[in-house]
Amino acid sequence: MRSDQPRPTTVDEYIAGFPPPVRKRLTAIRKAVRTAAPDAAEGISYGIPVYKQGRIVVYFAAHTNHIGIYPAPRTDAAFKKELTAYGGGKGTVQFPHDAPIPLDLVRRIVEFRAKARR
């Protein structure tokens, strides 16, 4: 999203602020999140998409070279090894724009986070 654009108020507006290849990737992540957490409320927080079920399930955001998912369960044994293949900090995972997005992994992360929030 360009810095001269107004801050989005919906996820549709957020996605629309990016070039077509990035929009396609964001739309795929959004669909994976909605599939994994169909009861989560969708919104914008800190200028990026957020999904909540009482508490925050997940955020995602596009950056110059990647799309980030926050928070990511990097320290959980079920994900620790698999997430080492991706950049990011302690609670984030970065999916580079030059590689396919592992949508199954995204779904599993969101399902894990949604169950932990009930």
C-alpha positions in Angstrom: 0.0 0.0 0.0 1.3 3.4 -0.9 1.9 5.8 1.9 -0.1 8.6 0.2 -3.3 6.5 0.3 -5.7 6.9 3.2 -5.7 4.1 5.8 -8.1 1.3 4.9 -11.2 0.8 7.0 -12.0 -2.7 5.6 -10.1 -5.7 4.5 -11.4 -5.1 0.9 -9.9 -1.6 0.9 -6.6 -2.9 2.3 -6.3 -5.6 -0.4 -7.3 -3.1 -3.1 -4.4 -0.9 -2.2 -1.8 -3.3 -3.7 -0.8 -4.3 -7.2 -2.6 -7.3 -8.7 0.0 -10.0 -7.9 0.0 -9.0 -4.2 -3.8 -8.7 -4.2 -4.0 -12.3 -5.4 -1.8 -13.5 -2.6 -3.6 -11.5 0.1 -7.0 -12.8 -1.2 -5.7 -16.4 -1.0 -4.5 -15.8 2.6 -7.8 -14.1 3.5 -9.7 -17.1 2.2 -7.5 -19.6 4.1 -8.1 -17.6 7.3 -11.9 -17.4 6.8 -11.9 -21.2 6.1 -9.9 -22.0 9.2 -11.8 -19.5 11.5 -15.2 -19.0 10.0 -16.6 -17.5 13.2 -13.8 -14.9 13.6 -14.7 -11.3 13.1 -12.8 -9.5 10.3 -11.6 -6.0 10.7 -8.7 -3.6 10.5 -6.3 -2.8 13.4 -3.0 -0.9 13.1 -3.9 -0.4 9.5 -3.8 -4.2 8.6 -6.3 -7.1 8.5 -7.1 -8.7 11.9 -9.4 -11.6 12.8 -10.8 -11.9 16.3 -12.8 -14.5 18.2 -13.0 -12.7 21.6 -9.3 -12.2 21.3 -7.0 -11.8 18.4 -6.6 -14.9 16.2 -4.3 -13.5 13.5 -3.2 -10.4 11.6 -1.7 -10.4 8.1 0.1 -7.7 6.2 1.8 -7.2 2.8 5.3 -5.8 2.8 7.8 -5.0 0.0 9.2 -8.5 -0.2 6.8 -10.7 1.8 3.5 -11.2 3.5 3.6 -11.5 7.2 1.3 -13.5 9.5 1.2 -12.5 13.2 1.4 -14.1 15.7 2.9 -17.3 14.5 3.3 -20.3 16.9 7.1 -20.6 16.2 7.8 -22.1 19.6 5.0 -24.7 19.5 6.3 -28.2 18.8 3.7 -28.8 16.1 5.0 -25.9 14.0 8.6 -25.3 15.2 10.4 -27.3 12.5 8.2 -26.3 9.6 8.4 -22.6 10.4 12.2 -22.6 10.4 11.9 -22.6 6.5 10.5 -19.0 6.7 11.9 -15.7 7.9 10.4 -13.8 10.7 10.8 -13.0 14.4 9.8 -14.9 17.4 6.0 -14.5 16.8 5.9 -13.9 13.1 6.3 -15.7 9.8 7.2 -14.2 6.5 6.1 -15.7 3.2 8.3 -14.2 0.4 6.6 -12.9 -2.7 8.8 -15.0 -5.0 7.6 -18.3 -3.6 4.2 -20.0 -3.3 2.3 -19.4 -0.1 1.8 -22.6 1.9 -1.9 -22.1 2.3 -2.3 -25.4 4.2 0.2 -24.1 6.8 -1.6 -20.8 7.0 -4.9 -22.7 7.7 -3.3 -24.9 10.3 -1.8 -21.8 12.1 -5.1 -20.1 12.1 -6.9 -23.2 13.4 -4.3 -23.6 16.1 -4.7 -19.9 17.1 -8.5 -20.0 17.0 -8.7 -23.1 19.2 -6.2 -21.5 21.7 -8.5 -18.4 21.9 -11.7 -20.2 22.9 
